[in-house]
């Protein structure tokens, strides 16, 4: 049932002869895992990583930093080059004001317009990237769209062994679908975006079951020649968000540094040596999802290697990313930047207690209008607190002291008017665990919190059942006064 149907219209519309003259003439295969950091990939998929690294010469981005919270904020910049806020409104809760997600300028549309067969697969329709919180599609976004199969098949899962469909592990169903796509359209240019969620979304241990199967799948794709003219991208949206490891300093870093690697066919290095040199160099530099979109655009319209402009939010990875690029240059907010130097603060510090109470007040204001169903939260415990320590050189920099800019004039005494703090606190009732970045205004002693700088880092499950359908955006912050309804007894 999940196989690739024969579509004569697609076969007639596509072909290598229809590609732009400046195209790199590569298929694009993006194979993603939900919630998998680069380090986690290496730990849990060692055979796969070794094969990718040693045999297929994968270049993985070691400074690839997320730019927002959750899957949509990771994938929307990759697939559209924009943030959700920069695109037309598509949130379900906005009702008639919301458009279907087809309105987004997805990169696969550009590929489709230029002779490519396109495919899109996600294996968990109930939490789909564009269908969970957003309105979804009112028509298939790509030539082959697997959602129909998964909506039907998930109804059958209870009749099969866990994580299996019949005798086949469900992660292999994803791999088989991709392989079938490449077989059916062997002679056509292809763009496939596939994203496996089931095993890694809630757990960082289950994904180890994929290792041997993925190794064999990669070997088969190689032996069958599918990778001879394909850009293979092995990636994730972010690291773990809910697993226990997220409560450690290591887990916090790993959430911000997901897996992202490129495999090019052997001939590409000979044909475009400068591009490969840049990608290898960029693997050690700060990169973000915003950089992937122009990279994918360059596969269709190659614009050479050279150097990227530090002023650009997104820089094609075929170009050299400037070494001096900072999170601010790359539009990565402090809350998400893995490069920042945070100095831990004593949890008994009165200032820290003030900050934590200000944060809990902020959460309570979010649910204030629903106090009849959402309990008022109270600070239970401060688990961690840190302050962003300003760079001494930054504060003292005044201007360049020579015409070439080699010598700095450090005579300034910059007054710090705002300070950034980060807290991890638990609340009661409900035991919610939150992490937040807060701005402190030194001049008036006030704290500012933005909803985008708050992460709920443990699961809320049925505790937010009373707002699950009516006020979906409040689920992380609402602890329902009434217990969840019990299923009827059989």
Order of alpha helices (4+ residues) and beta strands (2+ residues): alpha-beta-alpha-alpha-beta-beta-alpha-alpha-beta-beta-alpha-beta-beta-alpha-beta-alpha-beta-alpha-beta-alpha-alpha-beta-alpha-beta-alpha-beta-alpha-beta-beta-beta-beta-beta-beta
